[in-house]
Amino acid sequence: MTEAWANLLANASRKFDSRHSSFTEILSQLSAHDAAVLSKLVSEDLYYDPNQSMPVNLRLEIKLKLANEIRSTSQSEQEAQDEFARLINLDLGWPGRVTAARVHYKKGEETLPLSGGMPDQFASFDNLVRLGLVSRFDVDISMKPYETGLEGVIVTMLGIGFIQTCRTTQ
């Protein structure tokens, strides 16, 4: 957190932008855990122009991509656990991640659910959403019983600009 403050102040003193004022307010409302969670969502290898806007249909594109990734009911609990792990770790093609999933598996004649997520990060995601740094999405194609459902977050352009400004001096 100290490094984030130092980078923010250094960037503001070199080339002030009005968003630096809002970034100080945002940074003051983040815990170290919140900042770490957000930082993990935005790759250090990629640069996103914070003056650009998010692609217009990004949320829809991500939902369609994930809907195409969803497989039907697993044939065993182990297969369901593997499917769950695969879904949680999918690349969205944009900073963000799947945060929770629900899959189903057969056990004899029964179909049982397997669900979970990242409970240690849910409070951080709530705070990041409140600050406008990430937004939530869900994919639930439960028109039929036993369908897979996913929830996740994508980083907003505000979040990308914020993390890039606090990460390095420009």
NORRA-V872572 format. One record per residue. N is the residue number from 1. RES is the residue in three letters. PSI is psi in degrees with one decimal (999 if undefined). NEAR is the number of other C-alpha atoms within 12 Angstrom. Layout:
# NORRA-V872572
<<N,RES,PSI,NEAR> <N,RES,PSI,NEAR>>
This chain:
# NORRA-V872572
<<1,MET,-38.1,22> <2,THR,-41.9,15> <3,GLU,-39.2,18> <4,ALA,-44.5,29> <5,TRP,-44.9,28> <6,ALA,-44.3,20> <7,ASN,-41.6,26> <8,LEU,-46.7,36> <9,LEU,-41.4,26> <10,ALA,-43.6,21> <11,ASN,-40.7,27> <12,ALA,-35.1,24> <13,SER,-28.1,16> <14,ARG,-47.5,14> <15,LYS,92.2,15> <16,PHE,136.9,17> <17,ASP,143.4,21> <18,SER,-25.5,12> <19,ARG,-22.1,22> <20,HIS,-32.7,28> <21,SER,-44.4,19> <22,SER,-30.9,23> <23,PHE,-36.1,33> <24,THR,-39.1,26> <25,GLU,-44.3,15> <26,ILE,-48.4,30> <27,LEU,-35.0,35> <28,SER,-17.4,19> <29,GLN,6.1,21> <30,LEU,141.1,31> <31,SER,167.4,21> <32,ALA,-37.0,18> <33,HIS,-44.2,21> <34,ASP,-46.2,32> <35,ALA,-40.7,34> <36,ALA,-41.8,22> <37,VAL,-46.7,33> <38,LEU,-43.5,43> <39,SER,-37.8,32> <40,LYS,-24.1,23> <41,LEU,-24.7,35> <42,VAL,114.4,36> <43,SER,139.0,22> <44,GLU,-16.5,18> <45,ASP,-19.2,11> <46,LEU,146.5,14> <47,TYR,130.2,20> <48,TYR,130.7,26> <49,ASP,111.2,18> <50,PRO,-10.7,20> <51,ASN,-9.4,16> <52,GLN,162.9,14> <53,SER,163.8,17> <54,MET,150.1,24> <55,PRO,139.2,15> <56,VAL,-46.0,10> <57,ASN,28.2,11> <58,LEU,-50.0,24> <59,ARG,-43.0,29> <60,LEU,-43.2,17> <61,GLU,-41.4,20> <62,ILE,-43.1,32> <63,LYS,-42.6,29> <64,LEU,-42.7,20> <65,LYS,-46.9,20> <66,LEU,-38.9,33> <67,ALA,-37.2,25> <68,ASN,-22.1,17> <69,GLU,-19.8,23> <70,ILE,131.8,30> <71,ARG,163.3,25> <72,SER,-174.0,27> <73,THR,131.2,29> <74,SER,156.6,28> <75,GLN,-8.9,23> <76,SER,165.4,23> <77,GLU,-39.6,23> <78,GLN,-43.0,17> <79,GLU,-38.0,21> <80,ALA,-40.5,31> <81,GLN,-40.1,25> <82,ASP,-41.9,21> <83,GLU,-41.3,30> <84,PHE,-49.1,35> <85,ALA,-39.9,24> <86,ARG,-45.5,23> <87,LEU,-42.7,35> <88,ILE,-29.9,31> <89,ASN,13.2,24> <90,LEU,143.1,28> <91,ASP,123.6,20> <92,LEU,-12.0,30> <93,GLY,10.1,23> <94,TRP,150.3,29> <95,PRO,124.1,36> <96,GLY,-172.7,37> <97,ARG,160.3,39> <98,VAL,129.9,40> <99,THR,-18.0,38> <100,ALA,149.7,34> <101,ALA,154.4,36> <102,ARG,121.2,37> <103,VAL,168.4,41> <104,HIS,153.1,34> <105,TYR,157.2,30> <106,LYS,136.2,21> <107,LYS,96.9,18> <108,GLY,-125.3,10> <109,GLU,-10.7,9> <110,GLU,149.8,15> <111,THR,121.2,21> <112,LEU,148.8,23> <113,PRO,151.2,26> <114,LEU,116.8,31> <115,SER,159.8,28> <116,GLY,-173.1,25> <117,GLY,-139.3,25> <118,MET,69.2,22> <119,PRO,-28.1,14> <120,ASP,-11.9,15> <121,GLN,-6.6,25> <122,PHE,-42.0,23> <123,ALA,-38.7,18> <124,SER,-42.9,28> <125,PHE,-40.6,38> <126,ASP,-45.3,24> <127,ASN,-40.6,25> <128,LEU,-36.2,38> <129,VAL,-45.8,26> <130,ARG,-37.1,19> <131,LEU,-4.0,27> <132,GLY,15.4,26> <133,LEU,-27.0,38> <134,VAL,160.5,37> <135,SER,154.6,31> <136,ARG,155.7,29> <137,PHE,160.4,29> <138,ASP,152.7,27> <139,VAL,111.6,32> <140,ASP,104.5,25> <141,ILE,49.1,23> <142,SER,45.1,18> <143,MET,-21.0,10> <144,LYS,154.4,11> <145,PRO,153.8,16> <146,TYR,35.4,24> <147,GLU,154.9,27> <148,THR,145.0,37> <149,GLY,146.5,38> <150,LEU,148.7,40> <151,GLU,153.2,34> <152,GLY,-176.0,39> <153,VAL,147.5,40> <154,ILE,145.5,39> <155,VAL,131.7,42> <156,THR,167.9,35> <157,MET,-33.8,30> <158,LEU,-44.9,32> <159,GLY,-40.9,43> <160,ILE,-47.8,37> <161,GLY,-41.2,34> <162,PHE,-52.2,42> <163,ILE,-37.9,46> <164,GLN,-37.0,34> <165,THR,-40.2,41> <166,CYS,-14.6,34> <167,ARG,-40.1,32> <168,THR,161.1,22> <169,THR,139.4,20> <170,GLN,999,17>>
